[in-house]
């Protein structure tokens, strides 16, 4: 059975969007994964198809109603965990993406307005996931990004499996610099080691560059990597903080 993404949204016309193209689009046509979009408004009980209401306690904006969203969740089925794309959620990383890709599928709720009534999140055990410390107009772009990240990990989607093993975050490191023809461009030459033909030197150079970039650009990743390699050092740092 192919991996399945079920997306609950008030703007189903926004999908598949970019997912209909490139690797994800080819895999979708080939049946390697399935996409189901669900219009939450179809589960509203009034003639205006209202899905939101004013927040208790006052304040700006509107809040998605728990009864309507719960009816949508119950009415569509789907497989996999229930996930709300939300700026207050846990930060999505490659490890969590791998976990989602290994499941039968995911059910993604695209938030809108000021948020979703907390009671439906608690009642349904909905996991909140964030792409980063910024705010989007709605959860649809985030859902597309999460699906794309999962789909490219599915068997048969990426032609060269080795590419997945060497890309950013595969080993907790950013990817090393890449070069192609022409060998000399605007006075800038490709590093000599890459044209040496010495595959051992090339592997060593690429690993060193990946480590350098990670230290410089993502010290948080570098610290995490050091902690995994040397748990005792991490314990000592924690004791110093105490």
N, C-alpha and C positions, 0 to 999 in steps of 0.2 A: 504494500500500500504506500502511495506517495505521501510525502510530507505535506501538511495542510495548514494554511494560514487563514484564519477567520477574522475579519476586521469589522468591528461594530463602530459605526460612524453616522453622523448626520449629513455627511457629504460623500456618499458612495461613488459619485462620479469622479472623485479625485483618484480613484484606483482603477486599473493597475498603475496608471501613470508611468513613471520610469521603469517599473517592473515589467512592462511589456516589451522592453528593449534589451539589447546586449545579452549577457550571460543569463540573467534571470528570465528574460523574455523567451530565449531559445529553450531554456529548461522547462518553462511553463508550457510552451507548445509541444514539447516532447513528452509531457506528462510526468516529469521528474518531481513536480510539486503542484499543488492546487491552491487557488485563491478563491475565497468566498467573501463577498462584501454584504454587510447587513445594514439596512437603513433603520436606525434606532427609532425614527419618527413613525415607522409602521406599527410600533407597539404603544403609541400614545392613545389615550382613551377619549380625547375630545376632537371636535371637528377641525380644530386648528393644528392638530398634531403637535401639541406643545410638549417639549421634553425638559423644560427648565422652569424655575420659579425663583422668586426673591429669597435671599438668605435670611434665616431666622437670626435675630440679633442686629439686623441692619447691615449696612455696608454697600459698596458699589457692586454692580454686576449681578449676574444670575448664577444659579447652581443647578446642575443636572439632577433631575428627580430620581429618587431611588426606585420608585415603583415602575417607572417606564424602563429604566436601564435593566432592572431585574427581570422584567418581562421579556426584554430583548435577549438577554443571556439565556433564559430558560427556553425561549422559543426557537433558537437556532441550533442548539447542540454544539457541534464542533469538537475538537480534541485538543488536549494539552492544557497548560496552565492558563489562567485568566490573568491578563496583564493590562494595567492602565498606564499609558504613556503620560508621565507627569513630571514636572520639574522638581518635585519634592521626593521623587523616587530614588532608589539606589542607582548609582552610576553604572551604566551598561559597560561591560568590558568583553574582551575576546573570549575569556573563559566561560562567561555566562552565555555568550552567543553559541559556543560549542555545545553547551548543555541543552539549549533550546533546539539546536539543529539535530541533536540525537534523540529528541522526543518525537512522538508521532506528529506533532504540530503545535501551534500556539493560537490562542484566542486573544486578540488585541482590541482594547477599548480606546478609542480616540477621544480624549477629553476636550471639552470646549468650555466657554464661559469662564467663571471664576473657579470651577472645579466640580467635583462629583460629591453628592451627599455621602458623608462618611459611613452611614449605616449600611449601605449596600457593599461598600468595600469590606467591612467587617463580616457581614453575613455571608458573602461569597468567597472570602479569603483571597481577595484580589491583590496581586503583587504590583507594586508601583515601580516603574523603571524610568530612568531619565537618561537622555543622551549626553547631558552636560549642564553646566551652570549657566543656562540661558533660557529664555522663554520664547516659545513659538505661539502662533495664533491658534493652533490646535494640534492634536496628536497625530494627524494624518502623515505629515512629513516624517515624523519620528517613527511611525509604524512602517513606512516604506523603507526607511534606513535599516530598521531592525530585521525586516524580512529579507532584504537584499544581503545583509551580513550573514544570515542563516543559510539562505539558498546556495550561496557560493561554496558552502562547506558540504553540501549534499553530494553523495557519490554520483559521479558522472557529469557534474555541472562544469567543473574546471578541468580542462583537458589534461594539464600537467599537474599531477598531484604534488610533485616536488615544489611547485610554486607556493602552495599553501604552507609548506614546512619552513620556507625561508622568508616569508613576508613579515611585516611588523606585528609584534606581539606574539608571534608563534612560540618564542622561547622567553617571553618577558622582555624582549629587546625591540627597539625600533629597527627598521630595515636599513641595511647598508646602502651607500650611494650607488646609483646605477648609471652606466654610460653606454652609448652606442655610436654608430658612424654619423658623421665623419670623425676620424681619430683626432684631427686638429680642427678646432672651431673657434674663430675669433681670437686666435692666439692662445687658446686654452687646450692643453693636451690631455688625453686620457691618462690616468695614472699608469706608469710603466708596468707595474706588477700585473695589471689586467691583460696586457698583451704579451706577457712573458711566456705563456704556455705552461707555466709551472703551477699546476692545480693545487698543490699543497700550500704554496705561498699565497695564492689567491684566496683560499679558504681562511688562512690566518689573517690576511689583510681585511677581508670582509667581516670577520668576527670582531677584530679590533675596531673597525669603523662603526659597527653596530653598537658596540659598547661605548665608544666615545660619544656618539650622537645621543644615546640614551642618558648618559651622565649629564650632558650639556642641556638637553631639551626636556627631559622627563626625569628629574631627580627622584620623583616619587616612585617611578618604576624601578630605577636603579637601586634605591633603598630596599624596595620589596625583594628584588632579586638577591641582594646581599643577605637579607634576612633568611631567605630560603636556603642559601648556600651555607650560612653560618648562624644557626638559631641561637647559639650561645652569645654571639655578639649582639643580637637583637635583644636578648634578655638583659644583657648588661646595660644597653641604652635605656631600656624601660626602667631599670633600677635607678639610673642616674636621674631620670625625670621625676621619679618618686621622691 
